[in-house]
Structures are given as C-alpha cells and as structure tokens.
Amino acid sequence: MRLNFITFESEFLKDNPLQDPHIRRLGIIEPEDPVNKPIIIYLSGFLGSSLSMLNYDPLSEDILSRVERLKKECKINGSVIVLPDMFTKVGGNQYINSPAVGFYEDFVIKELIPYLKEKYKSDKIGIIGKSSGGYGALVLGMKYDEIKAIASHSGDAYFEYVYLPMFPKVIPYLRKFSSPEEWLSNFWKKQNKKKKEDLNTLNIIGMSAFYSPSSEGKILLPFDLDSGEILEDVWQRWLEKDPVRMVEKFGEKLRNKGIYIDVGVKDEFNIQYGSRILHNKMKKIGIEHYYEEYEDGHLNTSYRLDISISFIEKYLSKLN
C-alpha cells in the first residue's frame, strides 16, 4: 500500500460564505494495482478532518497501518482509500449543501467521485463515515445511485435525542452575541479553542448552518435565545434532514446497496436510539443491511473500521 497526497481545486467550493479553502488536500491510500479496484471515501466526524486518520496514535492505529495489517491478515485484498479534508469554520461538515457553508454535497458527488472514477477506471464507490461522517454516508447513500455501498459508524440520527439536550447548555453563551456569525467570529480569535462550552456552542451553530440556513446564507438557530422556546418552523427543517425521516422518502434508493450500520450502546450523544429506530424502519420496508450494537461509547472506536472496511470492500468487489 502506498500513500499519496494531492490537491484538488473545486469549482463548487469557490467563493463559499465562510471563505474556507476551495483547494482541498486529499490523502489517497492505493494498493499495488489500483485500477478497477473498489474506491472507499472516508468522511470524518465533527471537529475533525479525514486527514487526521493518518496521524500517529500510540494507543491505536492510523488508517494506513490499519489497512496494511488487514491486507496481511487477508481480511481485505486492497481498495483505494480516499481521505478528503472538508473541515469548515463551523467546526466540521455534514456533507450536504448549504448556502451558509458551501456546496459540499456537490463537491463530493459532482467533482470528487467523477475524478476518482476516471482516475481509477472504477465505478465501485463506497463511503464510510463516523458520527457526522456517518450521517454524510447515510444521506449521500440515500440520495445518489453513484454510491454503491455505505458504512455509518454512530451516524447522527433521531435529532430529538442527539441535539435537543444540548440546546439549553449553549443558549447562555449565544445570548452574549448579536448573531451566530458574531459568536463564530469571536471564537476563531480565541487562543484556546477547545473549551467544552465553546465546542458545544460551535456544534449547534454548525448544525444550524447545515440544517437551517436562510436562503441568504444566514445561520438560523432553532430556538429563541430569550425564552429558549423551540422555533417549530426552523426545527422542522432540521427534522426533514434527519435520516430516520429521510429513509421514508429515499429508502428505495438504498435497495441493492451494501449497507453497514453500527453504534455503541453507551453513546454519549444518544445515537444508539436513532440508529435503532433507523434499523427498525429499514427492516420494516425491506432494506437489507448489516446492523450491530456493541459495548462502547461514541469516542475512540476506530477499531470498528476493521469490520466496515472489509464489509464495504467485499461488497464492492462483487459488482461487475
């Protein structure tokens, strides 16, 4: 296996509202003969970049070491693993289009995937993601035929449990500013950007930027900052983007795809419930998938990639 880095200039990300870079760095792990091999795109969780998967970790494995070990253990034959950096100033990415953040869905579907298909002469495309990346894998897999297989590790689902508990915790910090944009500008001026209350607030601003932007690109919060009351019209826009609701509309697109979903039963963001609901809805409408709950929480679960990488590669390798 060999690791390459390339820079990718995106037309869809040019002039994005946050002035995030439109030239993006990709890490690509290639097997010896990458032509016509499965292509697996990894989407990172919130507050991260897929390139972070390459970092040395003395208590775990970086992804290059992981796939090399899986190859030696004959658990995989070798796929093209793509690690695109899609971090944004709202703290990460949900991998959907937003006039408040940028057109990252179009970047993946209309630029990155066509580039990879041409480069490797393969249309065997799979997406693996964790947390927000798992959400991205689910949503993009529901919407686009180009994606043949998906794996979601603890992907955001059932927003009532994932996000509502955090709303009251961030309201006191948001009240001090005239708008989410002003809070965001102040955040990026701080030397210490890792205080828990700031990261919680950034999370809700980021989700608002993806789930409920105005048509003019303003970030609309789903609650009143004075009373804390949920703004039902804004909150409904969030729920329309919840995978447990989306599967009712887009479920047919999931048929005849390889689907892997797992979640820890101690998930600190309550995602085990949303995953369970999604699993039950998929069973009810007859969408074949692999589902597993395991004894762990939300963080430090990259060891689960041993299962999902093998699952996705085996499924994609069977395609003509």
C-alpha positions in Angstrom: 0.0 0.0 0.0 1.2 3.5 -0.8 0.1 6.9 0.5 -0.1 9.9 -1.8 -1.3 13.4 -1.3 -2.9 15.6 -3.9 -4.5 19.0 -4.0 -8.0 19.2 -5.6 -9.4 22.5 -6.8 -13.1 22.7 -6.5 -15.4 24.9 -8.6 -18.3 24.3 -6.2 -16.4 25.5 -3.2 -15.2 28.7 -4.7 -16.4 31.9 -3.0 -18.0 29.9 -0.2 -19.6 32.1 2.5 -17.1 31.2 5.2 -14.1 31.8 2.9 -12.9 28.3 3.6 -10.3 27.0 1.1 -11.7 25.8 -2.3 -8.4 24.0 -3.0 -8.6 20.9 -0.8 -6.0 18.3 0.2 -6.7 14.6 -0.3 -4.8 11.7 1.2 -5.1 8.6 -1.0 -4.0 5.1 0.0 -3.5 2.9 -3.0 -3.0 -0.8 -3.4 -0.2 -2.0 -5.8 -2.5 -2.1 -8.8 -5.3 0.5 -8.1 -7.1 0.3 -11.4 -10.6 -1.0 -11.3 -10.3 -1.6 -7.5 -13.1 -0.5 -5.0 -12.9 3.1 -4.0 -13.8 3.9 -0.4 -14.2 7.5 0.7 -13.8 8.2 4.4 -15.8 11.1 5.9 -14.7 12.4 9.3 -16.7 13.3 12.3 -17.4 16.9 13.5 -14.4 18.8 14.8 -12.2 16.7 12.6 -10.7 16.1 9.2 -10.4 12.8 7.3 -6.6 13.5 7.1 -6.5 13.1 10.9 -6.9 9.4 10.3 -3.3 9.3 9.2 -2.0 10.7 12.5 0.3 8.5 14.7 -1.6 7.2 17.7 0.4 5.1 20.2 -2.8 3.7 21.7 -4.5 2.7 18.4 -3.6 2.6 14.7 -3.5 5.2 11.9 -5.6 4.2 8.9 -2.5 3.4 6.7 -1.2 0.9 9.3 -4.7 -0.5 9.7 -5.3 -1.3 6.0 -1.7 -2.7 5.7 -2.4 -5.0 8.7 -5.8 -6.0 7.3 -4.1 -6.9 4.0 -1.5 -9.0 5.7 -4.3 -10.8 7.6 -6.1 -11.5 4.3 -9.2 -9.6 5.6 -9.0 -7.3 2.6 -7.4 -7.5 -0.9 -6.8 -3.8 -1.2 -9.0 -0.8 -2.1 -8.3 2.8 -2.9 -9.0 4.7 0.4 -9.6 8.4 -0.1 -9.3 10.9 2.8 -10.6 14.3 1.8 -10.2 17.3 4.0 -13.5 19.0 4.3 -13.2 20.9 7.6 -15.0 24.3 7.7 -15.2 27.3 10.0 -18.4 26.0 11.6 -16.4 23.1 13.1 -16.8 20.4 10.5 -19.2 19.1 7.9 -22.5 17.3 7.5 -21.7 16.8 3.8 -24.8 18.4 2.4 -25.2 21.7 0.5 -25.8 24.8 2.5 -25.9 28.5 1.4 -24.4 29.3 4.8 -21.4 27.0 4.5 -20.9 25.8 0.9 -21.8 23.2 -1.6 -20.0 20.2 -0.1 -22.6 17.7 -1.3 -22.0 18.8 -4.9 -18.2 18.7 -4.3 -18.4 15.0 -3.3 -21.0 13.9 -5.9 -20.2 16.1 -8.9 -16.4 16.6 -8.6 -14.7 14.2 -6.3 -16.4 11.0 -7.3 -16.2 11.6 -11.1 -12.5 12.4 -10.7 -11.9 9.2 -8.8 -13.9 7.1 -11.2 -11.9 8.4 -14.1 -8.5 8.2 -12.3 -9.0 4.6 -11.2 -11.3 3.4 -14.0 -13.8 2.1 -11.4 -17.4 2.9 -10.5 -17.2 0.8 -7.3 -17.8 3.6 -4.9 -18.3 3.3 -1.2 -18.4 5.8 1.6 -17.5 5.1 5.3 -18.1 7.8 7.9 -18.1 8.3 11.7 -20.6 10.5 13.6 -21.2 13.5 11.2 -19.4 11.5 8.6 -21.7 8.6 9.3 -24.6 11.0 8.7 -23.0 12.0 5.5 -22.6 8.4 4.4 -26.3 7.7 5.1 -27.7 10.8 3.5 -25.5 10.7 0.4 -26.1 6.9 0.1 -29.9 7.5 0.2 -29.8 10.2 -2.5 -27.3 9.1 -5.1 -27.0 6.0 -7.3 -23.3 6.6 -7.8 -22.7 5.4 -4.2 -22.9 1.6 -4.2 -22.1 0.9 -0.5 -22.2 2.8 2.8 -21.0 2.3 6.3 -22.2 4.5 9.1 -20.4 4.4 12.5 -22.6 6.2 15.0 -24.1 8.4 12.4 -26.3 11.3 13.6 -30.0 10.2 13.7 -33.1 11.0 15.6 -32.3 14.6 16.2 -34.6 14.9 19.3 -32.1 12.9 21.3 -28.9 13.9 19.6 -29.3 17.7 19.6 -32.2 18.8 21.9 -30.3 18.0 25.1 -27.5 20.4 24.1 -29.8 23.4 23.3 -30.2 24.7 26.9 -26.5 24.3 27.5 -25.4 26.7 24.7 -28.1 29.4 25.0 -26.3 31.3 27.7 -23.2 31.6 25.6 -25.1 32.6 22.4 -27.1 35.3 24.2 -24.0 37.3 24.6 -23.7 37.9 20.9 -26.0 39.6 18.3 -25.9 36.6 15.9 -24.3 33.2 15.5 -22.0 34.7 13.0 -20.7 37.2 15.6 -20.1 34.3 18.0 -18.3 32.4 15.3 -16.0 35.4 14.5 -15.2 35.8 18.2 -14.5 32.0 18.6 -11.8 32.0 15.9 -10.0 34.8 17.6 -9.5 32.8 20.8 -6.2 31.2 21.6 -7.9 28.3 23.4 -10.5 26.9 21.1 -11.1 23.6 23.0 -13.2 24.7 26.0 -16.2 22.4 26.3 -18.8 25.2 26.4 -17.3 26.6 23.2 -17.2 23.3 21.4 -20.8 22.6 22.4 -21.9 26.0 21.0 -19.9 25.5 17.9 -21.6 22.2 17.4 -25.1 23.8 17.5 -24.0 26.7 15.3 -22.5 24.2 12.8 -25.7 22.1 12.7 -27.8 25.2 12.3 -25.6 26.3 9.4 -26.2 23.0 7.6 -29.8 22.2 8.6 -31.5 25.6 8.8 -29.7 28.3 6.8 -31.7 31.1 5.3 -31.8 31.5 1.6 -29.4 34.5 2.0 -26.9 32.3 3.8 -27.7 33.4 7.4 -27.4 30.9 10.2 -30.9 30.4 11.8 -31.0 28.9 15.2 -33.9 26.5 16.1 -34.7 28.2 19.4 -35.5 31.6 20.8 -32.5 33.0 22.7 -34.6 34.8 25.2 -37.1 32.2 26.3 -35.4 29.0 24.9 -38.6 28.1 23.1 -38.2 25.8 20.1 -39.0 27.6 16.9 -41.1 25.0 15.2 -40.7 26.2 11.7 -36.9 26.1 12.0 -36.8 22.9 13.9 -39.0 21.2 11.3 -36.2 22.0 8.7 -33.8 20.1 10.9 -36.1 17.1 11.2 -36.6 16.9 7.4 -32.8 16.2 7.2 -32.9 13.5 9.9 -32.1 10.0 8.5 -34.9 8.4 10.4 -37.3 10.7 8.4 -35.4 10.7 5.2 -35.4 6.9 4.9 -39.2 7.1 4.4 -38.7 9.3 1.4 -35.4 8.0 -0.1 -35.5 4.4 1.2 -35.9 2.9 -2.3 -32.5 4.3 -3.3 -30.9 2.1 -0.6 -32.1 -1.1 -2.2 -29.4 -3.2 -3.8 -26.6 -1.4 -1.9 -24.2 -2.7 0.7 -25.2 -1.1 4.0 -23.3 -1.3 7.3 -24.5 0.5 10.4 -23.1 0.2 13.9 -23.3 2.1 17.2 -22.1 1.9 20.8 -24.7 1.1 23.4 -23.2 3.8 25.6 -23.1 6.5 23.0 -22.8 9.9 24.9 -24.9 11.6 22.2 -27.8 9.1 22.4 -27.2 8.0 18.8 -27.8 4.3 19.8 -31.6 5.2 19.8 -31.6 6.9 16.4 -29.6 4.0 15.0 -32.0 1.5 16.4 -35.0 3.5 15.0 -33.4 3.7 11.6 -32.6 -0.1 11.7 -36.2 -0.9 12.5 -37.6 1.3 9.8 -35.2 -0.2 7.2 -36.3 -3.7 8.3 -39.9 -2.7 8.0 -39.6 -1.6 4.4 -37.4 -4.5 3.5 -34.0 -2.8 3.0 -31.2 -5.4 3.5 -28.4 -4.2 5.8 -26.0 -5.2 8.5 -26.6 -3.7 11.9 -24.7 -4.1 15.2 -24.7 -2.5 18.6 -21.5 -3.0 20.6 -20.3 -2.3 24.2 -18.7 1.1 23.9 -19.4 4.8 23.6 -19.1 7.4 20.9 -15.4 8.2 21.0 -12.2 6.2 20.3 -13.9 3.4 18.3 -11.8 3.4 15.2 -11.2 -0.3 15.8 -14.7 -0.8 14.2 -13.1 0.1 10.9 -11.7 -3.4 10.8 -15.2 -4.6 10.2 -16.6 -1.9 7.9 -13.6 -1.6 5.5 -13.7 -5.4 5.0 -17.5 -5.3 4.6 -17.5 -2.5 2.0 -14.6 -3.9 0.0 -16.2 -7.3 -0.2 -19.5 -5.9 -1.3 -18.0 -3.6 -3.9 -15.6 -6.3 -5.3 -18.6 -8.5 -6.2 -20.0 -5.7 -8.5 -19.4 -6.1 -12.2 
